[in-house]
Amino acid sequence: MAAGVSCKDLSKANPHKHARAKGSVLAAETSRGGTADTWHAYLQLITVFAPLWLILENSDELVHDEVTDWGRILTALHSRGYRCKTLVMDTAEFSLPQHRGRAYLVAVLCRHRSHDIRDFEQFHTTFTSYVASQRRIPPSVLDVLLPNDDERVDAALHQWEQHEPALLQGGTCDAHFATVRQRRRSPLVMSYGRLKCRDSTAASRWFAPMNQRMKEVLAEQQADTKHVPQIMLHDVSQSMNRCPRSSPLIDHPDVLIAPAILPNSDVWITMPEPGAASVTQVHRNITEDRFLLPDEYLLLQGWPLEGSPVKLSEHPGAVKQSFAGHAFSSSVVAAVCCALMASVTWSEACIDQDSGDSEDAYAAVELLKTL
């Protein structure tokens, strides 16, 4: 069973995270962000079905809370006969061009009719080596984006153009000015609103419907990366203090990695500044500044746009985007599942000897060990 619980009450992005009372969120029956609710539902599923193994994906922040929430998870699983190990992995290590660090708790029933793991530490050593063997260098995020002449780009633009630009409200202007002043380290360097987006950005068909807050965040980010001779991705759904952006892969500067995709992400693609010292990265698919599409968010999670058993094409963009932001990274979960299959010694009791498929099943497991 591969499943997860809501991370809203524990995520670093949650503004109420540090305001909650000390103690375990999971000790309560319910919580503001649904973390406790989904955890208790998770336990009910385990109690009813007793799966052979569990993969629990969640924010990597959770593993730093071993005394309260993480410790409670481990205790609950141990009491149900599971042995647990935790891996913290980045999606970019497993073929997908997105930095998405997550904790993956792997829990195994050591004594089961299908296998008998007597040395769990040896099992874990084998398992982690199989996971590591599946690491792959991803393509650049630019290589998975749809070309600007794709009909889906035009359809998304048409929907986006229906938005009415929103103005800054209340004390937002003052808050943004304070942020800019702090980042520039001097109140005399600039005043609020002086930063403007690049001319190529302002000329984009996607620019006008952006609200003022997005434009201010993007302008500040573009000023910071003015001399970067690469296409850049900025998540302008966040604040000036926290605006995730793309970065080249270590040791592979031509491979651009997107920031983590969140349910409410608004990731803007910025073309290189014409005056940059040396434009080292342009791309055939990207001819103007624009937002990432909901379909592209799905691609960054490894979800196929064609041939999917779930007819995502029938859903509006907001549903696709929310789905992508909440989904597990497919290649990481696949790596964990394959490693689990290959790490245990299977007994004949787990295969129907009359089905004629036992030889194929054993051969498949042996093949996994060679990948």
HELIX and SHEET records of a PDB file:
HELIX    1   1 LYS A   17  ALA A   19  5                                   3    
HELIX    2   2 THR A   35  PHE A   49  1                                  15    
HELIX    3   3 ASP A   60  HIS A   64  5                                   5    
HELIX    4   4 ASP A   69  HIS A   78  1                                  10    
HELIX    5   5 THR A   91  GLU A   93  5                                   3    
HELIX    6   6 PHE A  120  SER A  133  1                                  14    
HELIX    7   7 VAL A  141  ASP A  143  5                                   3    
HELIX    8   8 GLU A  151  TRP A  160  1                                  10    
HELIX    9   9 THR A  172  ARG A  184  1                                  13    
HELIX   10  10 ASP A  199  ALA A  202  1                                   4    
HELIX   11  11 GLN A  212  ASP A  224  1                                  13    
HELIX   12  12 PRO A  294  LEU A  300  1                                   7    
HELIX   13  13 LEU A  312  GLU A  314  5                                   3    
HELIX   14  14 GLY A  317  HIS A  326  1                                  10    
HELIX   15  15 SER A  330  SER A  343  1                                  14    
HELIX   16  16 GLU A  348  CYS A  350  5                                   3    
HELIX   17  17 SER A  358  THR A  370  1                                  13    
SHEET    1   A 4 ALA A   2  GLY A   4  0                                        
SHEET    2   A 4 TRP A  53  SER A  59  1                                        
SHEET    3   A 4 GLY A 101  LEU A 109 -1                                        
SHEET    4   A 4 TYR A  82  ASP A  90 -1                                        
SHEET    1   B 2 ARG A 111  HIS A 112  0                                        
SHEET    2   B 2 HIS A 115  ASP A 116 -1                                        
SHEET    1   C 3 MET A 232  ASP A 235  0                                        
SHEET    2   C 3 VAL A 267  THR A 270 -1                                        
SHEET    3   C 3 ARG A 290  PHE A 291 -1                                        
SHEET    1   D 2 SER A 247  LEU A 249  0                                        
SHEET    2   D 2 HIS A 252  ILE A 257 -1                                        
END                                                                             
